[in-house]
């Protein structure tokens, strides 16, 4: 069905609406796909066998519709290290600072040790083992949430897999398009999670200009939580939007209830752009961990992946004991507009209806 929201991305994927949901919850992914959108499931925190099981679970429920898997391809981490080797590389002073934070805020110890040995961001061997599952299962779309996927393109294309690259700088987009990446996610500073320092309204049109004439769709990311954002992204020349924070408090989301409540209460200024969680700059909701790392007594933030290992006990303890006052979650600056716990189908419908209202207003002005 053609209309003001129908774009080249819709044609390429066979979807009704140019809305991509990035989520770590497969129930959210299925709900969005079956409602006319597209979904990419973040699997960087899962072991290869779990990733394969999730892919098959989704396939059983979407009736042949396409979907994507998002993994990280970090180039700055070791080739192959055990968790024990990595933990041994954390200086004692950093462990002392971590212990001070947990004592000061009465952060409970996790019920079980954080299971980070499967995270694809620890070393390149783990990341590549996860990618192999995407190849084996011939997932329709592979998205690289961190790092360039250029070295995977030839094999992916031989298997009929589209490769999407997420970029935070125009020069990254230029390189990835030249290498043959199938779609570019232009992600602004407003975005949740690992992101760059250029605003969404600045980076999206620049990447659109770079992609012009290449046939490579550009997907706008960063703070997109309303239909007005969708309409604005299309006006900037994007072929669709990449949304993440929008789905965190959905009915289908598997986040625990106190964390959903924290997100529903959050305002734009409650998000902070910092490297103290993972060692990479990322936007999350502010918590005591951030406050202490912003203080004058804080040691230097460790390089990836060590900082993620250091913060793991704090994060897991807050979740295990549902301490809303301690919790943090990746959330973009558009979180202000996430105010209700609605089904994913309704979230998508509301987004589309508002975007259509904007288009109609301009058409009749």
N, C-alpha and C positions, 0 to 999 in steps of 0.2 A: 504494500500500500504506500503510494507516494504522498508526500505532504511536506510541510516546512521543516520537519525534523528528520526527513529521510535523507541519508547521506551515503557517500561511497562506502563507509564502514558498514552500514546496514546491508548493502549489496554484497560486500565481501564475505560477511559472516552469516547472511541469511537471517537477520534479526529485524524486529519491528522498530525498535528504538535505539538510538546511538548512545546507549548508557552502559558502561562497563562497571560492574561491581567487583571491587577487589575485597576479598573476605578470607578469613581463616576458618570459616564455618561452612561446611558443605551443605547444610540445610539452607543457609542463606543463598548459596550459589544456585542450588536447584530451584528455589522459589523465584529468583530473578530470571533465570533462563526460561522457565516455564511461563513467565509473565511477559515475555517479549524482549527482554534485555539480554546482556551477555555477562558472564561471570568468569573471574579468574581466581582460583583458589590458591592462597599462599601456603606453601608446603615446606618452607625452609627449615622448620622446626621438627620435621618428621623423618623417621627412618625410611629407607627405600621400600620395605614391605608395606608399611602403613600408607605411603604415597600410592602404591599400586592398588591397595584395597580401596582407598578413597576414590581413585579414578574409576574403578569398576562400579563402585556404589553410585556415583553420579551418573554414569552411563546407563545404568539400569532405570534411572528415574527421569531422564530428559528426552527420551524417545528419539535419539539420533541427533539432537541439536548439538552444536559445537560449544566448547568451553575451553578454558585455558588453565595452565598451572604456572604459578610464579615461584621462582627459586632465586637464590643469590649466587653470584659468580665473583667472589671477592678475589682480587689479584694481589692484594697487599698482605695476605695471611700466609702462613707456612704451607709448604706442599703437603706435608703429612706429619701430624703431631698427635700424641695421645693427650687426653684431658689432663692426666697427671703431669706430663711435661709442660703443658701450658700453665697449669696452676703453679708449678714450681717457678715460673718466670715472673710471677707477681711479687714485687718487693714487700718486705715485711711492713714497711711504713704504710703501704696502702691497705694491708689487712688490718692494721691498727686503726686506721681512719674508718674503715668499713665497720669494725667492731664498735667504735665510738658512736657511730650513727645509730646502729641497732640498739645499743644500750640507752642512748639519749631518748629515743622515741619508743622504747619498749617494743621493738620489732620482734615478733615471735620467730623462732627458728622454723624453717620449713618442716612439714610433716615427713617429707622424704627429700633426699638431696636432689636439687634441680637437675633434671635430665637433659643437660646441654650437650652430651657427647654425640648427639645425633644432629645438632644444628649445622647446617651447611656453611655457615659463616666461620666455623672453627679452622678449617683448612681446606685446601683445594681438592684433596682426595674425597672428602665427604661430599662436597658440592657436586663433583663429577659423578659420584655414585647415585646421587639423587637425579641428576640429569639423565642418566642411563634409563631410569624408569620411564621418563617422559618419552624417550626414543622407543623403548620396548613397547609401550602402550600406544604409541602413535597419537598422542594427544593433539588435537587440532591446533592449539596455540600454546607456545612456550613464551613466557614473559620473564625477562631478567630484571628483577627488582633492584639489583645492585651489581655493578660491573658490566662490561661490554660482552654481548653474546656473539661477537663477530666470528670467533673461532669455531662456533657451532653451526654456522649458517649452511655450509655445504651439505653436511650430513642431514640436518633438519629438513632442508628442501628436498633432498632425495627421498625422504620418508613422507613428504607431503605435509610437513609441519610448518606453520607460520611462526616466525620469530619476531617478538616485539621487544623493543629496547626502551627503557626508561631513562630519560636524560634530564639533567638540571642545568645544562649549559648549551648554548647554540653550537659550539664547536663539537660537542659530543654528538649532537644530532647530525651534523655534516659528515662526521666520520662513519656513523652507523648507516646512514643512507647510502653512502658511497660503497660500503661493504655489502649492502644488499638486505639490510633489515627490512622486514615487511611492514611494520608500523612503528611510529615513534610516539611515546607517551612523553609529552612536554610537561614536566612537573615543576610547579612554582614553589616558592618559599612558604606559601600558605599551607602546604600539604602536611599530612601526618607522616610519621615515620622518617626514614632516611631521605633527606631532601637537600637541595642546594640553597643558594642565597639570592636567587633572582625571583622576583615576584611573578605570580601567574600571568597577570596582564602584560608583563614585559616579555616573558619567555615564549608564550604561546604564539603570538604573531611573528616573532623572529623565526621560530622553527617552521611555521607555516610558509614563510618566505623561502626558507632553505629547501623545503620539500616541494615547492611549486614546480609543476611540470614533470615530477618523477613518478607520480602515481602512488606515492607512499602516504597513507593516511596519517594525520596527526591527531592524537587524542589528548585533550587538555586535562591536566590534573592539578589539584591544589586548591583546597577550600570549597570544592563543588558540593553543595548540599541542597540547592534549591533549583526550581525550574528557571528562575532568572539567571542563575549561573550557567545552566545548560544553554539557554538562548544566547547569552553573552559569549560563550565559548564558540558557538557556531558563527556568531557575528565576527569573531576574531579570525575565522577561517578554519577552525578545527573541524574534524569530521565526527567528533563524539567527545564524551567526557569519561574520565576515570574517577570513580567515587569509592571512598573507603570509610570515612567516619560516619557517613550516612547510614550504614548498616549495623553499626556496633550495638545500638540499643534496640534493634528490631526484635520482634517476637521470636524469630527463629534463631537469633544469635545465641551462641553457647557461653557468652561471658556470664560470670556470676552476677546475681541481682545487685549487690552493693556497688559493683563496678559500673553496671548500667546506670544506676541512680547517680553515681558520681559524674558520668558523662552527660546525663540529661540536665544536670545542674550546672555544668561547666559553661563558661563564657569564653570568648575569644582570648581575652587576656589571661585565662587560666592555662593556656598552652605555652610551652617554653621550648625554644630552639637551643639544643645543647648536645654535647658529645659525652655527657657523663654517664649515660646508660650503656652505650655499646662501643664508644670510642669513635663512632662516626656521628656527624651532626644529624640529629633527628628531632622531630617535634612530637612532644608527648604532653600529657597533662602534668602540671607542676605538683610536686610532692616534697616531703622533707629531704629525700635524697638529693634533689636538685638544689634545695636551699643550702645544704651543707657544702656541696661542691662549688657553689658560687661564693662561698666565704673565703676569707683571707688565709685560713689555716689549711685549706684543701691542698693536697699534693697535685702534681701534674696528672691530667687524665692519661690513662694508659692507651697504647695503640691497640687497635682491634687484633685479635678477638679478646684480649685480656680484660678490657674494661667490662665486657658483657659477663664474663665469668665472675668478676668482682661484684657486680651488682645483682647477681642471680639470687642470692640468699635473701636479700632485702625484698626483691620483687615477689619471689615465691612465697615468702612468709606472710606478706600482706594479703596475698590471694588466698592462701590456705586457711587463714583465720578471718577472712572477710573484714579486714581492717580498712574501711573506706577512707579513713584519715591518712593512710599511708600509700594507697594505691596510685599507680600511674598506668597510663595506656597511651599508645600512639593515637593522636587525634589532631586533626587539622584546625585551622582558624575558622572554618565554617561550622564548627561544633555548636556555635550559638543557635543555629537553626535546627539542631537535633533536640527536640523538646518533648517528644512523645514516643512511647513504646508501641510501635505499629507493626503489622505484618509487612514483610518485604514487598509483597504484591501491591499493597496500598502505598508504600513509600515510593515505588516506581510510578504508580499511577498518578500520585500527587505531583511528582516531579514533572512528568510529561504534561499533565493538564496545565500546570503553571507556565511551562515553556510555550505551550500552544496559545495560552492567553496573551503572552508577551508578543508572539508573532502576529496574532490577530489585531492587537492594539496598533502595532506598527503598520499593518496592512490597511487599516481603516483610517489611519490618522490623516 
